[in-house]
Structures are given as structure tokens and as C-alpha cells.
């Protein structure tokens, strides 16, 4: 059987390290679903009209990526075993490719449905049947792993969709969780209002978060609002960082990326925040803001809608020097018992601006 990687995702400035077959819209990515379904072959459609960065992704890249994924799973084993050893990678240019890429707005529309579909891989008997907290909805739509810790009082609402707390999740008292919602293993949820989100592993969340997608190892641990947003890996949002997701005139929100404009078709859309981005306390982000990987944003409110890779500053700024960024990143990752993989370092170096840094 084959898993054909046919759906291109237009999030190159954000999740640049993940090919689309390993982008988890729901609980699992297409690659992880293929392994759980015991498929043995991955066929990559190398479309001749793909972007220049994707064109060079031959079989060697995907073999290297599977090696990276194995190393990642060794450091972060999930509740379900994923054996990648038997996967075969083939790159072709003669297979069908989805003509339209998956847009950021489509990702936010689809992840609640994908969470629901991924429940088929979970054995309901492996999760708690009696809950030490208040709840609403069908109890069979509430999946609490036995190793998860939920303090009291906590209220979980599964009326509009399932709520899944994976292994090692900790939820502190006075939190409100509303489905559809997935929270990945070892995430910490403290004093939070959390509605309709997909949260990856080892995130730390507080304040108010709604209708958003989070990668892995990201922090939004303080007061502030994140809504209708896509947040990458290793993001740290300073206290009171807030995303606007609705214009005053209720107009459709447009994104700006590297001089190009993209209509989301939505009246609600927050921010796209790339991997390894940091924001200072009190940062206010306008509707449709894109912050590219490696940036450090400071200075409160800004009218700017697009920040290029490794931006350092406020409305204007310099460049986060590569050697300093790598040293800071190694230090940050070590706090979570992680390390910068050679494939990640290669990806970071490939998008860092050329020329002399201003910082």
C-alpha cells in the first residue's frame, strides 16, 4: 500500500522543516496514520512546478527526514508505537498532485474534523471512564489518559466535539476546556480558557486560546489571547502577547508574505507564527500577521504585518545573528531535554539572511 504525498501546504515560512506528509492536522500526521495502518511505502509527488525550495527535495531529503523523525520519536515516544524502520521512500514526478495548496485558513477549518477522524486509532478502554472534574456532553467523547493529571475544579465541555488529553498532560485548577480539542503528551495547561484547538507535545499554555493550531514545545504560559492562529514549534510568547483575529469593520482578512498578498476569505484570522519565534511582554499583533522563523519581536503594538526570517526588533529592526541564534536555541532546547538535529540546523542555515548582521 502507498501513502502518496499529494497535498502541498503553503506554510513554508512557518513550518519549513516538515514536509506535508508529516503535518499533523489532527492527532496524527498522514505519515503517522500510514504507520498505524501498517502501510509500508511512501510515494512523494515531486511536481515539476513546485517552489524552488521544494524542487531539490529528492529521495535523499526524505530518507534523511525519516531518520530525523526516528530520532525525534526516540526522544519523545508517544502513547502509540510508531515503527518507521520498514518504510520505503519513492519520489516520482508522474503522479497526481492536488492542484490547489492547503491554505492557512483551510488548516484552521479542517483540524477539528481531523481530530474526530483520528479517534479511530485510540482504544476508548485505554482512557478513564470516571472523571474527578465537572464535565458536560457525552462522557464517551472525553478521552483522559490514565497518566494525565487534572486538578479540581476544572470544567470540560465536550458538547461540540471530543476532548482528548494525551499521556502526561497536566491541567491545573480553574481551567476550562472545550472541544473539539486535542492536547499532546506532557503539555501543561494552567489557568486557561482553551476552546477548539489542536495542541502538540510539551506545550505550556495559559490565558485564553481559541480556534488555533500549535506545534510542539511552544509556550504561551501567561495572560493574553491567541485566536484563529497557527503557532509553530519552539515559540515563546511573552506575557500579555495578544493576536487580533477580527477587523473593526468585520472585513475579510488578508495576509502579506514577502511582498505578496493572500486573501484568507475569512473575517476571523489571527497570526501565523513560525518556529523558534519569541515575542516580548505586551506584544500586540494585528490581524493576519506573519512572523517568519527565528524572529524576536519586541516593542508592544506594531502595524507591521510581515516579519522576514530572523527579524530582530519592533516596527524596524535588524537580523538575529546566526551564531547567537544557534547558541540560544541549543540552550532553550536543552531545558526540555531536546537537541538541535542536523536536519534542523541545515534548514535554519538555509533560510538565514545572507550578508552582515546588524545586531
C-alpha positions as a printed NumPy array, in Angstrom:
array([[  0.   ,   0.   ,   0.   ],
       [  1.114,   3.556,  -0.635],
       [  0.826,   6.868,   1.142],
       [  1.07 ,   9.417,  -1.647],
       [  2.151,  12.883,  -0.534],
       [ -0.127,  14.892,  -2.802],
       [ -1.253,  17.865,  -0.754],
       [  1.101,  20.804,  -0.729],
       [  0.902,  23.181,   2.253],
       [  1.606,  26.888,   1.853],
       [  3.338,  27.337,   5.192],
       [  6.952,  27.352,   4.024],
       [  7.811,  30.444,   6.125],
       [  6.444,  28.801,   9.255],
       [  6.832,  25.037,   9.37 ],
       [  9.732,  24.84 ,   6.987],
       [ 11.168,  21.628,   8.448],
       [  8.072,  19.466,   7.913],
       [  7.129,  18.015,   4.54 ],
       [  3.377,  17.917,   4.067],
       [  3.133,  14.174,   4.743],
       [  4.237,  14.818,   8.325],
       [  1.987,  17.807,   9.04 ],
       [ -0.455,  16.757,  11.803],
       [ -3.799,  18.396,  11.126],
       [ -5.457,  16.239,  13.786],
       [ -3.944,  13.977,  16.427],
       [ -1.67 ,  12.319,  13.86 ],
       [  0.021,  13.313,  10.615],
       [ -0.608,  11.416,   7.346],
       [  2.75 ,   9.67 ,   7.841],
       [  1.817,   8.572,  11.358],
       [ -1.589,   7.384,  10.163],
       [  0.084,   5.331,   7.436],
       [  2.318,   3.631,  10.012],
       [ -0.649,   2.944,  12.294],
       [ -2.491,   1.457,   9.312],
       [  0.611,  -0.685,   8.594],
       [  1.336,   0.835,   5.212],
       [  4.897,   0.27 ,   4.08 ],
       [  5.548,   2.651,   1.183],
       [  5.602,   6.438,   0.931],
       [  5.418,   7.889,  -2.578],
       [  6.337,  11.572,  -2.845],
       [  4.949,  13.511,  -5.796],
       [  7.76 ,  15.821,  -6.899],
       [  5.67 ,  18.162,  -9.015],
       [  7.791,  19.964, -11.652],
       [  6.115,  23.305, -10.852],
       [  6.781,  23.257,  -7.113],
       [  8.683,  26.088,  -5.469],
       [ 12.474,  26.169,  -5.795],
       [ 12.932,  25.077,  -2.174],
       [ 10.749,  22.021,  -2.72 ],
       [ 12.307,  21.103,  -6.077],
       [ 15.576,  19.95 ,  -4.52 ],
       [ 13.769,  17.606,  -2.133],
       [ 14.778,  14.313,  -3.71 ],
       [ 14.828,  10.89 ,  -2.116],
       [ 17.893,  11.768,  -0.052],
       [ 15.986,  14.531,   1.715],
       [ 13.075,  12.268,   2.588],
       [ 15.346,   9.44 ,   3.751],
       [ 17.122,  11.999,   5.955],
       [ 13.765,  13.276,   7.183],
       [ 12.633,   9.778,   8.205],
       [ 15.92 ,   9.431,  10.136],
       [ 15.142,  12.748,  11.848],
       [ 11.638,  11.512,  12.665],
       [ 13.05 ,   8.301,  14.187],
       [ 15.395,  10.336,  16.377],
       [ 12.513,  12.586,  17.413],
       [ 10.331,   9.61 ,  18.389],
       [ 13.212,   8.098,  20.361],
       [ 13.344,  11.278,  22.458],
       [  9.555,  11.722,  22.554],
       [  7.791,   8.348,  22.403],
       [  4.051,   8.721,  22.023],
       [  1.28 ,   6.593,  23.536],
       [  1.002,   4.559,  20.294],
       [  4.069,   2.761,  18.862],
       [  5.265,   4.119,  15.504],
       [  7.782,   1.879,  13.75 ],
       [  9.315,   3.729,  10.809],
       [ 12.023,   1.167,  10.107],
       [ 10.201,  -0.626,   7.289],
       [  9.09 ,   2.464,   5.336],
       [ 10.186,   2.722,   1.705],
       [ 10.533,   6.2  ,   0.176],
       [  9.988,   6.789,  -3.546],
       [  9.991,  10.178,  -5.293],
       [  8.059,  10.471,  -8.573],
       [  7.058,  13.251, -10.958],
       [  4.335,  11.38 , -12.83 ],
       [  1.754,  11.002, -10.057],
       [ -1.277,  13.181,  -9.391],
       [ -0.836,  16.28 ,  -7.25 ],
       [ -3.597,  18.328,  -5.65 ],
       [ -3.862,  21.437,  -7.875],
       [ -4.629,  23.816,  -5.025],
       [ -2.361,  24.036,  -1.961],
       [ -3.756,  23.845,   1.541],
       [ -4.108,  27.404,   2.762],
       [ -3.677,  28.543,   6.372],
       [ -7.422,  29.224,   6.615],
       [ -8.151,  25.686,   5.432],
       [ -5.877,  24.265,   8.135],
       [ -7.865,  26.091,  10.802],
       [-11.144,  24.916,   9.294],
       [-10.062,  21.285,   8.976],
       [ -8.264,  20.361,  12.196],
       [-11.439,  19.866,  14.313],
       [-12.704,  17.339,  11.761],
       [ -9.286,  15.644,  11.591],
       [ -9.199,  15.238,  15.394],
       [-12.566,  13.491,  15.207],
       [-11.381,  11.153,  12.433],
       [ -8.189,  10.238,  14.327],
       [-10.189,   8.873,  17.25 ],
       [-10.376,   5.609,  15.287],
       [ -6.776,   4.895,  16.273],
       [ -7.499,   5.237,  20.003],
       [ -8.89 ,   2.458,  22.161],
       [-11.539,   4.091,  24.353],
       [-10.927,   1.44 ,  27.038],
       [ -7.375,   2.759,  27.471],
       [ -8.759,   6.052,  28.794],
       [-10.505,   6.981,  32.048],
       [-14.192,   6.196,  32.424],
       [-14.811,   8.15 ,  35.657],
       [-13.772,  11.78 ,  35.92 ],
       [-12.715,  13.711,  39.029],
       [-13.816,  17.004,  37.458],
       [-17.005,  18.64 ,  36.187],
       [-17.991,  17.921,  32.614],
       [-20.72 ,  18.427,  30.037],
       [-21.688,  16.437,  26.941],
       [-21.27 ,  12.716,  26.208],
       [-18.69 ,  11.176,  28.585],
       [-17.526,   8.863,  25.778],
       [-16.3  ,  11.962,  23.946],
       [-13.884,  12.755,  26.783],
       [-10.554,  10.908,  26.461],
       [ -8.347,  11.34 ,  29.519],
       [ -5.171,   9.249,  29.514],
       [ -4.571,   7.488,  32.882],
       [ -1.224,   9.288,  33.25 ],
       [ -2.798,  12.73 ,  32.745],
       [ -3.367,  14.823,  35.883],
       [ -6.445,  17.055,  36.037],
       [ -6.824,  19.161,  39.165],
       [-10.117,  20.308,  40.624],
       [-12.015,  22.458,  39.913],
       [-11.682,  22.02 ,  36.132],
       [-14.605,  22.052,  33.676],
       [-14.507,  20.067,  30.404],
       [-17.186,  20.66 ,  27.754],
       [-17.498,  18.012,  25.017],
       [-20.886,  19.13 ,  23.648],
       [-19.454,  20.402,  20.349],
       [-16.668,  17.863,  19.896],
       [-14.302,  15.43 ,  21.636],
       [-11.719,  16.441,  24.209],
       [ -8.526,  14.328,  24.203],
       [ -5.815,  14.69 ,  26.864],
       [ -2.808,  12.577,  25.906],
       [ -0.275,  10.918,  28.205],
       [  1.409,  13.057,  30.834],
       [ -0.792,  16.13 ,  30.309],
       [ -1.265,  18.294,  33.409],
       [ -4.252,  20.641,  33.779],
       [ -4.28 ,  22.998,  36.753],
       [ -7.326,  24.135,  38.709],
       [ -9.673,  26.806,  37.324],
       [ -9.173,  25.77 ,  33.694],
       [-11.963,  25.479,  31.11 ],
       [-11.502,  23.095,  28.178],
       [-13.967,  22.926,  25.277],
       [-13.906,  20.522,  22.332],
       [-13.086,  19.708,  19.69 ],
       [ -9.709,  19.695,  21.414],
       [ -6.547,  17.603,  21.382],
       [ -3.694,  18.238,  23.846],
       [ -0.445,  16.381,  23.136],
       [  1.609,  14.442,  25.63 ],
       [  3.342,  16.171,  28.541],
       [  1.732,  19.549,  27.857],
       [  0.988,  21.826,  30.84 ],
       [ -2.317,  23.695,  30.852],
       [ -2.525,  26.306,  33.616],
       [ -5.48 ,  28.578,  34.48 ],
       [ -6.575,  28.609,  30.854],
       [ -9.684,  29.021,  28.741],
       [ -8.99 ,  26.661,  25.838],
       [-11.548,  26.136,  23.055],
       [-11.378,  24.214,  19.777],
       [ -7.619,  23.748,  19.428],
       [ -5.026,  21.251,  18.303],
       [ -2.05 ,  21.357,  20.707],
       [  1.192,  19.415,  20.105],
       [  3.542,  17.857,  22.644],
       [  5.135,  19.605,  25.628],
       [  3.377,  22.94 ,  25.167],
       [  2.769,  25.247,  28.132],
       [ -0.411,  27.275,  27.841],
       [ -2.242,  29.811,  29.966],
       [ -4.598,  32.738,  29.436],
       [ -7.108,  32.399,  26.574],
       [ -6.584,  30.326,  23.423],
       [ -9.277,  29.619,  20.83 ],
       [ -9.585,  28.019,  17.383],
       [ -5.824,  27.637,  16.992],
       [ -3.188,  25.094,  15.936],
       [  0.007,  24.686,  17.992],
       [  3.127,  22.702,  17.097],
       [  5.478,  21.258,  19.728],
       [  7.422,  22.73 ,  22.688],
       [  5.801,  26.168,  22.497],
       [  5.   ,  28.496,  25.405],
       [  2.029,  30.795,  25.852],
       [  2.013,  30.414,  29.595],
       [  0.703,  33.82 ,  30.696],
       [ -2.289,  36.093,  30.215],
       [ -3.071,  37.208,  26.679],
       [ -5.278,  35.999,  23.83 ],
       [ -4.359,  33.78 ,  20.867],
       [ -7.206,  33.154,  18.418],
       [ -7.589,  31.662,  14.929],
       [ -3.812,  31.361,  14.713],
       [ -1.159,  28.872,  13.627],
       [  1.777,  28.626,  16.032],
       [  4.899,  26.647,  15.121],
       [  7.429,  24.711,  17.229],
       [  9.589,  26.254,  19.966],
       [  7.628,  29.525,  20.024],
       [  7.75 ,  31.614,  23.197],
       [  5.016,  34.243,  23.541],
       [  5.788,  36.75 ,  26.291],
       [  3.2  ,  37.684,  28.911],
       [  0.17 ,  39.559,  27.502],
       [  1.104,  38.783,  23.892],
       [ -2.208,  39.037,  22.044],
       [ -3.335,  38.296,  18.499],
       [ -6.16 ,  40.276,  16.927],
       [ -8.352,  37.96 ,  14.854],
       [-11.175,  40.3  ,  13.814],
       [-11.089,  43.639,  11.989],
       [-13.137,  46.541,  13.308],
       [-15.211,  46.576,  10.117],
       [-15.656,  42.759,  10.035],
       [-13.917,  42.704,   6.652],
       [-12.128,  39.718,   5.092],
       [ -8.565,  39.396,   6.396],
       [ -5.595,  39.467,   4.013],
       [ -2.139,  38.057,   4.668],
       [  1.091,  39.613,   3.436],
       [  4.13 ,  37.432,   2.76 ],
       [  7.338,  38.651,   1.173],
       [  5.574,  41.286,  -0.935],
       [  2.664,  39.041,  -1.887],
       [ -0.928,  39.336,  -0.68 ],
       [ -3.243,  36.416,   0.091],
       [ -6.956,  36.697,   0.81 ],
       [ -7.926,  34.264,   3.57 ],
       [-11.624,  34.553,   2.696],
       [-12.29 ,  34.717,   6.439],
       [-13.432,  37.516,   8.726],
       [-11.594,  35.793,  11.597],
       [ -7.896,  35.055,  11.271],
       [ -5.15 ,  35.814,  13.758],
       [ -1.441,  35.24 ,  13.177],
       [  0.947,  32.718,  11.656],
       [  3.963,  32.461,  13.97 ],
       [  6.963,  30.494,  12.756],
       [  9.247,  28.047,  14.523],
       [ 11.656,  29.452,  17.139],
       [  9.886,  32.841,  17.281],
       [  9.932,  34.865,  20.516],
       [  7.804,  37.868,  21.477],
       [  8.426,  40.293,  24.321],
       [  5.87 ,  41.081,  27.017],
       [  2.908,  43.142,  25.871],
       [  3.317,  42.361,  22.165],
       [  0.145,  43.177,  20.201],
       [ -0.193,  41.539,  16.783],
       [ -2.525,  42.837,  14.101],
       [ -4.977,  40.618,  12.21 ],
       [ -3.23 ,  38.474,   9.614],
       [  0.313,  38.958,  10.931],
       [  3.009,  36.554,   9.689],
       [  6.201,  36.163,  11.739],
       [  8.833,  34.062,   9.978],
       [ 11.088,  31.553,  11.807],
       [ 13.804,  32.646,  14.18 ],
       [ 12.434,  36.151,  14.78 ],
       [ 12.42 ,  38.059,  18.058],
       [  9.617,  40.651,  18.189],
       [  9.605,  43.416,  20.795],
       [  8.201,  46.85 ,  21.409],
       [  4.48 ,  46.398,  22.079],
       [  1.99 ,  47.197,  19.311],
       [  3.111,  47.211,  15.67 ],
       [  1.373,  47.962,  12.386],
       [  3.741,  45.627,  10.586],
       [  2.044,  42.567,   9.04 ],
       [  5.054,  40.559,   7.832],
       [  8.361,  39.835,   9.565],
       [ 11.084,  38.13 ,   7.492],
       [ 13.172,  35.225,   8.847],
       [ 15.378,  36.055,  11.853],
       [ 13.949,  39.569,  12.246],
       [ 15.076,  41.25 ,  15.468],
       [ 13.231,  44.322,  16.73 ],
       [  9.882,  46.112,  16.565],
       [  8.456,  48.008,  13.558],
       [ 12.016,  48.217,  12.25 ],
       [ 14.972,  46.145,  13.301],
       [ 17.989,  44.103,  12.391],
       [ 18.812,  40.436,  11.994],
       [ 19.178,  37.776,  14.683],
       [ 22.809,  36.785,  14.18 ],
       [ 23.101,  33.108,  13.228],
       [ 25.766,  32.1  ,  15.736],
       [ 23.86 ,  33.775,  18.584],
       [ 20.563,  32.253,  17.448],
       [ 22.05 ,  28.741,  17.353],
       [ 23.658,  29.142,  20.786],
       [ 20.377,  30.437,  22.277],
       [ 18.401,  27.647,  20.603],
       [ 20.663,  24.89 ,  21.935],
       [ 20.252,  26.325,  25.443],
       [ 16.457,  26.567,  25.136],
       [ 16.048,  23.047,  23.729],
       [ 18.206,  21.537,  26.484],
       [ 15.657,  22.769,  29.044],
       [ 13.18 ,  20.277,  27.53 ],
       [ 15.792,  17.507,  27.169],
       [ 15.876,  18.035,  23.405],
       [ 18.691,  18.789,  20.978],
       [ 19.015,  20.533,  17.642],
       [ 19.042,  17.845,  14.967],
       [ 21.46 ,  18.185,  11.999],
       [ 18.469,  18.373,   9.64 ],
       [ 17.015,  21.238,  11.678],
       [ 20.344,  23.065,  11.708],
       [ 20.598,  22.648,   7.945],
       [ 17.086,  24.065,   7.467],
       [ 17.843,  27.019,   9.747],
       [ 21.072,  27.839,   7.93 ],
       [ 19.326,  27.585,   4.55 ],
       [ 16.867,  30.402,   5.34 ],
       [ 19.103,  32.714,   7.392],
       [ 19.678,  36.033,   5.566],
       [ 22.943,  36.426,   3.754],
       [ 25.229,  39.335,   4.451],
       [ 26.455,  41.095,   7.55 ],
       [ 24.077,  41.198,  10.527],
       [ 23.041,  44.477,  12.044],
       [ 22.883,  43.057,  15.582]])
